[in-house]
Amino acid sequence: MRILSTATAVPAFRLDRDLCRRYVEQVFAGSPARLRAARAILDRGRIEARHLAAPPEELLKPRSLTEKSAQYRRTSLALCEEVTRRALDRAHLRPEDVDQLVTTSCTGVMIPSVDAYLVERLGMRRDVERLPITELGCAGGAAALRQARTHQLAFPDHVSVVVACELPSLTINGAPGSMTELVAALLFGDGAAAVALGRHAHRPSPALLDARTHLLPESQGLMGFDLEDGGLRLILDRSIPTRIKGEVRPLVDALLASHRLTLADIRFCAIHPGGRRILDDLDADLGLAGFTEPSWEVLRQYGNLSSATVLFVLEELALRPPPPAGAFGLLAAFGPGFSCELGLLRFDDDAAALS
């Protein structure tokens, strides 16, 4: 299965570090402790900019779940349509060529799910297989790729499209009151991404050779959302980097060993940048420093976009000089559960090659 194309889109409002700092000074002017904490997060986070569905002064006002849901629907529909059209165009595909449509999001709820609207708006076939994934959080984008690969193992000539859209800014409910809310407000950004996958590629691109998932034991309380009267409230345990440190390396080693490979064979990466510390730890634990630069760049320019982030990294990889033909790559993302999604990539430069 080859990655035929990628596409990304973000809302119009861009919050760079300087502008964010000004908002922080205003919001926490009367709370020196909160102000110090916010400044420290900004200074350490390595995030230079993020995009939001609305200006901070609007997001910081208490809003009802009804208001948030309406904005989520409007914004997500527009972004998902934009990235899906662009991914299909870049892959030289028509909407009616799509056999499977996998969508993922965890920061809002739509029923019918967004895929039903995309079928209508883009003119896809009425029998396209639709699979919405709603509760895998930051791991959702990688899990969606895994589901697409499973489908194409059964139907090798099919075309799949994966679409991830996250609007975590819409979960903010007034000025951050807890440290978790403060970290979320300064870490997460909004955006959508799409990936077209199939057998025949029109350009050099990675193939997804293998994909696996792993659920860490007794880790359900580390990350997630609670649905309350005001909307979704983030759960983000500060021990996450410590808890997963040392857990990923054995999983990666097992994946690679099954293909008679080691980490020394890895030449490029698409790793979900959950945050600075997680990426630093993975660089050290896996020995991949340098290969994770696309992940660092996405974190710098967009922050953590939850499930869409790993797809943004695939787009960033596509914009860079390609790795050598036949080079192997590692795909990884982490999310609630606490779960780890892994994939083995191989870069193919023969546009006519079959995955």
Backbone torsions as a table, in degrees:
resi	resn	phi	psi	omega
1	MET	NA	122.0	-179.1
2	ARG	-100.7	148.3	168.8
3	ILE	-81.6	109.7	-174.9
4	LEU	-80.9	-35.1	-178.8
5	SER	-166.3	163.2	173.8
6	THR	-134.7	158.3	175.4
7	ALA	-155.3	144.6	178.2
8	THR	-134.6	156.9	176.0
9	ALA	-153.2	150.4	179.9
10	VAL	-134.9	155.6	175.0
11	PRO	-63.3	164.4	-171.5
12	ALA	-71.0	-30.6	-173.9
13	PHE	-78.6	118.8	-179.9
14	ARG	-107.2	126.3	-179.2
15	LEU	-111.1	101.1	178.1
16	ASP	-85.0	175.8	-173.2
17	ARG	-62.9	-41.1	-179.0
18	ASP	-65.3	-43.6	178.9
19	LEU	-66.4	-38.9	177.8
20	CYS	-62.0	-41.0	179.3
21	ARG	-62.2	-37.9	178.9
22	ARG	-65.5	-41.7	176.9
23	TYR	-63.5	-41.1	179.3
24	VAL	-60.4	-43.0	179.3
25	GLU	-61.2	-37.9	-179.4
26	GLN	-71.8	-47.3	-173.9
27	VAL	-65.6	-39.2	-174.0
28	PHE	-109.2	26.2	-179.3
29	ALA	-59.0	-31.9	-178.0
30	GLY	-96.3	8.9	-177.4
31	SER	-135.5	87.2	-177.2
32	PRO	-55.3	-37.9	-178.6
33	ALA	-66.3	-45.6	178.0
34	ARG	-63.6	-39.1	-179.3
35	LEU	-64.2	-43.6	177.9
36	ARG	-61.8	-42.4	-179.6
37	ALA	-63.8	-42.9	-179.4
38	ALA	-65.4	-42.1	178.4
39	ARG	-61.3	-41.1	-179.3
40	ALA	-64.3	-41.8	179.1
41	ILE	-63.9	-42.5	178.5
42	LEU	-63.4	-42.1	-176.5
43	ASP	-69.4	-34.9	-175.5
44	ARG	-90.1	-19.3	-166.2
45	GLY	-74.4	-18.8	-178.1
46	ARG	62.3	22.6	177.6
47	ILE	-101.1	119.6	-178.0
48	GLU	-94.0	-25.8	-178.3
49	ALA	-160.8	156.5	171.8
50	ARG	-145.1	163.0	175.8
51	HIS	-115.4	141.7	-175.2
52	LEU	-127.1	152.9	-179.6
53	ALA	-70.9	-16.4	179.6
54	ALA	-157.9	159.6	177.2
55	PRO	-60.9	150.9	-178.0
56	PRO	-55.9	-36.3	-178.0
57	GLU	-62.9	-27.8	175.3
58	GLU	-79.0	-41.6	-178.2
59	LEU	-68.0	-28.7	-178.1
60	LEU	-79.2	-7.7	176.0
61	LYS	-83.0	136.8	174.8
62	PRO	-59.3	130.5	-179.7
63	ARG	-132.1	152.9	180.0
64	SER	-76.2	161.6	175.6
65	LEU	-60.8	-33.9	177.6
66	THR	-62.1	-44.5	179.9
67	GLU	-65.8	-43.2	179.9
68	LYS	-63.7	-42.1	-178.3
69	SER	-65.1	-38.4	178.7
70	ALA	-65.3	-41.0	178.7
71	GLN	-69.5	-38.1	176.6
72	TYR	-59.1	-45.8	-178.9
73	ARG	-60.9	-49.3	-177.6
74	ARG	-61.3	-49.6	-173.8
75	THR	-70.2	-43.5	-177.4
76	SER	-66.7	-39.1	178.3
77	LEU	-61.7	-43.4	-179.6
78	ALA	-65.3	-45.9	-178.2
79	LEU	-67.3	-42.6	-178.5
80	CYS	-65.7	-39.8	177.0
81	GLU	-63.4	-42.8	-179.0
82	GLU	-61.3	-49.0	-175.4
83	VAL	-72.2	-33.1	179.5
84	THR	-67.6	-45.0	177.4
85	ARG	-59.7	-43.3	-176.3
86	ARG	-69.1	-40.8	178.3
87	ALA	-62.5	-41.4	178.4
88	LEU	-65.2	-43.1	178.6
89	ASP	-59.9	-44.5	-177.5
90	ARG	-68.0	-25.8	178.9
91	ALA	-91.6	2.7	-177.8
92	HIS	59.8	41.8	-179.7
93	LEU	-116.9	152.8	172.5
94	ARG	-100.2	155.5	178.3
95	PRO	-54.8	-35.1	-178.7
96	GLU	-73.5	-7.3	176.1
97	ASP	-79.8	-13.7	-174.0
98	VAL	-78.5	127.1	178.9
99	ASP	-99.8	-28.4	-178.6
100	GLN	-138.6	135.5	178.8
101	LEU	-126.6	112.6	-179.8
102	VAL	-109.3	124.8	178.9
103	THR	-120.8	149.1	179.7
104	THR	-144.3	140.1	176.6
105	SER	-166.4	149.2	177.8
106	CYS	-131.3	-1.9	-173.2
107	THR	-101.1	9.4	176.2
108	GLY	-170.4	167.6	-177.7
109	VAL	-128.7	131.7	173.0
110	MET	-132.4	131.4	173.5
111	ILE	-135.3	112.7	4.1
112	PRO	-62.6	155.6	-179.7
113	SER	-72.7	166.4	-171.6
114	VAL	-60.3	-28.8	-178.1
115	ASP	-62.0	-34.7	178.7
116	ALA	-62.5	-38.6	178.3
117	TYR	-70.4	-36.6	179.0
118	LEU	-65.2	-38.9	176.9
119	VAL	-58.2	-44.1	-178.2
120	GLU	-69.2	-48.2	-173.4
121	ARG	-71.1	-34.2	-176.0
122	LEU	-95.6	-11.3	-179.3
123	GLY	77.3	36.6	175.5
124	MET	-73.3	165.1	178.8
125	ARG	-63.8	148.4	-179.2
126	ARG	-71.5	-17.6	-179.7
127	ASP	-100.7	13.7	177.5
128	VAL	-60.8	136.1	179.1
129	GLU	-76.8	122.8	-177.4
130	ARG	-109.1	136.4	178.7
131	LEU	-140.0	98.9	174.4
132	PRO	-86.2	132.3	177.2
133	ILE	-114.4	120.4	-168.1
134	THR	-118.2	-12.5	-168.6
135	GLU	-132.3	25.5	179.4
136	LEU	-102.6	2.6	174.0
137	GLY	56.8	-136.9	-175.4
138	CYS	-63.1	-20.3	179.2
139	ALA	-83.0	-6.3	-171.1
140	GLY	-61.6	-38.8	-178.7
141	GLY	-64.2	-45.4	178.5
142	ALA	-67.6	-38.6	177.7
143	ALA	-64.2	-36.6	177.8
144	ALA	-64.8	-39.6	175.6
145	LEU	-62.6	-39.8	178.2
146	ARG	-62.3	-42.3	178.4
147	GLN	-65.2	-38.5	177.2
148	ALA	-63.4	-41.0	178.9
149	ARG	-63.5	-42.8	178.5
150	THR	-59.2	-42.6	178.4
151	HIS	-61.5	-43.9	-175.2
152	GLN	-76.5	-18.8	170.2
153	LEU	-64.3	-35.4	178.2
154	ALA	-81.9	-31.4	-177.3
155	PHE	-130.6	80.5	-170.6
156	PRO	-61.1	-24.3	-177.8
157	ASP	-93.5	2.8	-178.4
158	HIS	-78.3	158.4	173.2
159	VAL	-111.1	130.2	177.0
160	SER	-115.5	148.0	172.6
161	VAL	-127.3	127.1	176.4
162	VAL	-106.0	129.8	179.6
163	VAL	-128.0	126.2	176.6
164	ALA	-121.7	132.3	178.0
165	CYS	-138.2	127.3	179.0
166	GLU	-134.1	135.8	177.9
167	LEU	-128.7	66.0	-176.8
168	PRO	-63.4	-22.1	178.8
169	SER	-61.7	-26.7	-178.4
170	LEU	-75.9	-7.8	174.7
171	THR	-86.8	-9.6	177.0
172	ILE	-67.9	133.6	-178.2
173	ASN	-128.7	77.7	-176.8
174	GLY	86.0	-176.9	-179.3
175	ALA	-60.6	136.3	-178.8
176	PRO	-55.9	128.3	-178.5
177	GLY	-104.8	-21.9	179.6
178	SER	-117.9	166.6	178.4
179	MET	-64.2	-36.7	177.7
180	THR	-61.3	-45.3	178.9
181	GLU	-64.4	-35.9	179.7
182	LEU	-66.9	-46.4	178.3
183	VAL	-60.5	-44.3	-179.6
184	ALA	-61.3	-42.9	-178.3
185	ALA	-65.0	-26.0	-176.8
186	LEU	-103.5	-2.8	-176.7
187	LEU	-111.0	-41.9	-170.5
188	PHE	-89.6	146.4	175.7
189	GLY	-130.3	168.9	-176.4
190	ASP	-103.9	146.5	176.1
191	GLY	172.8	172.3	179.0
192	ALA	-139.0	153.2	179.3
193	ALA	-146.8	151.9	176.6
194	ALA	-134.7	147.1	176.6
195	VAL	-133.4	127.8	173.0
196	ALA	-96.9	137.0	-176.0
197	LEU	-133.5	142.8	179.3
198	GLY	-175.5	-164.3	-173.3
199	ARG	-91.8	-36.4	-172.9
200	HIS	-109.0	116.7	-178.7
201	ALA	-102.7	146.3	178.4
202	HIS	-99.5	3.1	-179.6
203	ARG	-155.5	161.3	174.3
204	PRO	-58.4	136.8	-175.5
205	SER	-166.0	163.6	178.4
206	PRO	-76.2	150.2	167.2
207	ALA	-105.4	141.6	176.3
208	LEU	-92.2	99.7	-174.2
209	LEU	-79.4	-31.9	-175.7
210	ASP	-155.3	153.3	177.9
211	ALA	-151.5	135.2	-176.5
212	ARG	-140.2	159.3	176.5
213	THR	-130.5	151.7	-179.4
214	HIS	-147.3	131.7	179.2
215	LEU	-104.7	119.5	179.2
216	LEU	-69.9	140.6	-178.6
217	PRO	-69.7	142.9	173.4
218	GLU	50.2	49.1	-176.4
219	SER	-127.3	13.8	-172.9
220	GLN	-65.2	-24.1	-176.2
221	GLY	-88.8	3.0	-174.6
222	LEU	-75.6	-35.5	-173.5
223	MET	-153.3	146.4	176.5
224	GLY	160.1	-161.2	176.9
225	PHE	-133.1	144.4	164.2
226	ASP	-107.1	131.2	177.6
227	LEU	-89.3	113.1	-177.5
228	GLU	-117.1	-178.7	-177.2
229	ASP	-58.3	-36.4	-178.3
230	GLY	-86.7	-1.5	-179.5
231	GLY	124.4	-155.0	-177.4
232	LEU	-81.8	132.2	176.1
233	ARG	-114.2	122.4	-174.7
234	LEU	-70.5	138.5	168.6
235	ILE	-109.3	120.9	-176.8
236	LEU	-146.8	94.1	-176.2
237	ASP	-71.9	132.9	-177.4
238	ARG	-68.0	-12.7	-178.9
239	SER	-86.2	1.8	-175.4
240	ILE	-53.9	-51.1	-179.4
241	PRO	-57.4	-40.7	179.0
242	THR	-68.4	-39.5	-176.7
243	ARG	-65.5	-38.3	-176.3
244	ILE	-93.5	-8.3	179.5
245	LYS	-62.5	127.2	-179.0
246	GLY	87.5	-11.5	-179.3
247	GLU	-84.1	-28.4	-171.5
248	VAL	-80.7	-38.4	-175.5
249	ARG	-55.6	-47.9	179.0
250	PRO	-61.3	-35.1	179.4
251	LEU	-67.6	-42.1	178.0
252	VAL	-65.2	-44.1	179.2
253	ASP	-59.2	-41.2	-179.2
254	ALA	-66.7	-42.3	177.3
255	LEU	-59.3	-48.6	-177.0
256	LEU	-68.2	-40.0	-178.7
257	ALA	-61.3	-33.1	179.6
258	SER	-66.8	-15.5	176.1
259	HIS	-112.4	15.8	-179.7
260	ARG	58.1	42.8	179.3
261	LEU	-125.7	164.8	172.2
262	THR	-132.9	175.2	178.5
263	LEU	-61.8	-23.6	177.1
264	ALA	-65.3	-18.3	179.8
265	ASP	-87.4	-9.5	-177.0
266	ILE	-78.5	130.7	-177.5
267	ARG	-123.8	-5.5	173.8
268	PHE	-158.6	160.5	-174.1
269	CYS	-141.1	146.8	167.6
270	ALA	-128.4	87.5	-175.0
271	ILE	-111.9	131.9	179.0
272	HIS	-63.0	118.6	179.2
273	PRO	-84.0	83.3	-178.5
274	GLY	-64.5	-25.1	179.5
275	GLY	172.4	169.7	-176.0
276	ARG	-58.6	-47.2	-174.1
277	ARG	-67.2	-39.8	179.7
278	ILE	-62.8	-43.4	178.7
279	LEU	-66.2	-41.3	177.2
280	ASP	-58.6	-45.4	-178.6
281	ASP	-65.5	-40.0	179.2
282	LEU	-67.8	-39.8	175.4
283	ASP	-55.3	-44.9	-177.4
284	ALA	-73.4	-43.7	-175.0
285	ASP	-70.4	-37.7	-176.6
286	LEU	-97.4	-10.8	-179.4
287	GLY	67.0	37.0	-174.1
288	LEU	-110.6	13.4	-180.0
289	ALA	-53.3	133.6	-175.2
290	GLY	102.3	-46.8	177.4
291	PHE	-75.5	-17.1	179.9
292	THR	-93.2	10.2	-179.6
293	GLU	-58.2	-38.9	175.3
294	PRO	-58.2	-35.6	177.4
295	SER	-67.5	-43.0	177.1
296	TRP	-61.1	-39.5	-178.7
297	GLU	-66.1	-41.9	176.9
298	VAL	-63.2	-42.1	177.4
299	LEU	-61.0	-42.0	-179.6
300	ARG	-63.0	-44.5	-170.9
301	GLN	-89.8	-21.1	-173.4
302	TYR	-133.2	-12.3	-172.8
303	GLY	73.8	-162.9	177.8
304	ASN	-88.5	116.4	-179.3
305	LEU	-101.7	26.0	179.5
306	SER	53.7	-129.8	-171.4
307	SER	-62.3	-26.0	-177.5
308	ALA	-77.4	-14.3	-169.5
309	THR	-62.8	-45.3	-177.1
310	VAL	-65.4	-28.8	176.5
311	LEU	-73.6	-33.7	172.2
312	PHE	-62.2	-37.5	179.0
313	VAL	-66.6	-39.1	175.7
314	LEU	-61.1	-38.9	176.5
315	GLU	-64.9	-42.4	178.2
316	GLU	-62.1	-39.8	176.5
317	LEU	-60.6	-40.2	-178.4
318	ALA	-66.3	-23.1	-179.0
319	LEU	-85.6	-10.3	-175.6
320	ARG	-99.7	164.8	174.3
321	PRO	-54.4	134.0	-174.5
322	PRO	-70.4	151.3	173.4
323	PRO	-70.5	169.7	179.3
324	PRO	-61.1	150.4	176.6
325	ALA	-57.4	133.7	-179.7
326	GLY	85.5	-2.7	-179.0
327	ALA	-67.2	143.5	179.2
328	PHE	-96.0	146.7	179.5
329	GLY	-133.4	162.9	-179.3
330	LEU	-117.0	131.1	173.6
331	LEU	-113.2	135.8	-178.5
332	ALA	-152.3	144.1	174.7
333	ALA	-151.2	156.5	-173.9
334	PHE	-135.3	141.6	-177.2
335	GLY	-156.8	-173.2	-176.8
336	PRO	-56.5	146.4	177.1
337	GLY	144.2	-49.2	-3.6
338	PHE	-87.7	130.0	-170.2
339	SER	-119.3	156.0	177.5
340	CYS	-126.0	123.9	175.7
341	GLU	-107.0	127.7	-179.2
342	LEU	-125.4	148.2	175.3
343	GLY	-143.0	147.7	175.1
344	LEU	-105.8	124.0	-179.2
345	LEU	-109.5	151.9	170.4
346	ARG	-136.3	130.2	-177.4
347	PHE	-84.8	122.3	178.4
348	ASP	-111.5	129.7	-179.8
349	ASP	-104.2	3.0	176.3
350	ASP	-93.0	110.0	-176.0
351	ALA	-62.9	-22.4	-177.9
352	ALA	-92.3	-4.2	-175.2
353	ALA	-67.0	152.0	174.8
354	LEU	-100.0	141.0	-177.8
355	SER	-74.9	NA	NA
